[in-house]
């Protein structure tokens, strides 16, 4: 393949990565600080790209040149840049999460597949008490925020107006995404064990706060069960203005790992979870096709409980409530 054909292929690939409402020529012109006419000449292959221009475009669009040029390699390119532990990390993390969801929602058609190890954090963000506890837990126990080292959890301490607004926007954006989730009965455990740990370690300023959080977990379970019964995404048992399809499967022999695969206008992206809060993503077609096939295989071995399967749905969510009931009795004894 000659250089002109390769350059043309490169720009075709970039175009496929853009949301439908953005024009490739405008993006190229802005990134390279050139006129639209100059951008057109590069896109058409009339003017070769310089190495610095190629690097700038590839870095911005997170494109693997090795993959694009079909060079022999066993490497896979994943992108993602977790920030150093710092008090400002949480705001940056929330803003990045919001941007990613906005980008996904800009495509049509779109669908995401979520192989859950934990209850998706987007659902916690619908309930202020759970959202605040999650933020505090991440800041104190994961991000190691200095000012929280000797601080106990107390409602109202860290959930200020900007963070509350960000969590609500994120919850709404996720509700706008058509989604297939694969759960296991163990999916609830992470949320419960975090509360358990704080209660047993004496990290609640008021012991009764653990009881409040367990009750809010029950409320969360009710909301997700309502969503599963309706078969559409909801926020606090209210379908979105343009309801997005929701499928919930239960797999009894595989515990997920929070893998997140998005299909956006015919292209796939896979996000892998690491460090509790962070994800790295790849557009590698071979890897994404493999992950899609893997998820389809798991779905075939799972039970659909959304929209149909009332008996199985009730059995599953009642099992989750039973886990919470055990904690409520114990928390009641403490508080």
Beta strands, then each sheet from edge to edge (+ up, - down):
strand 1: 110-115
strand 2: 179-183
strand 3: 234-235
strand 4: 238-239
strand 5: 246-250
strand 6: 259-264
strand 7: 267-274
strand 8: 278-282
strand 9: 303-304
sheet 1: 8+ 7- 6+ 1- 2- 5- 9+
sheet 2: 3+ 4-
end
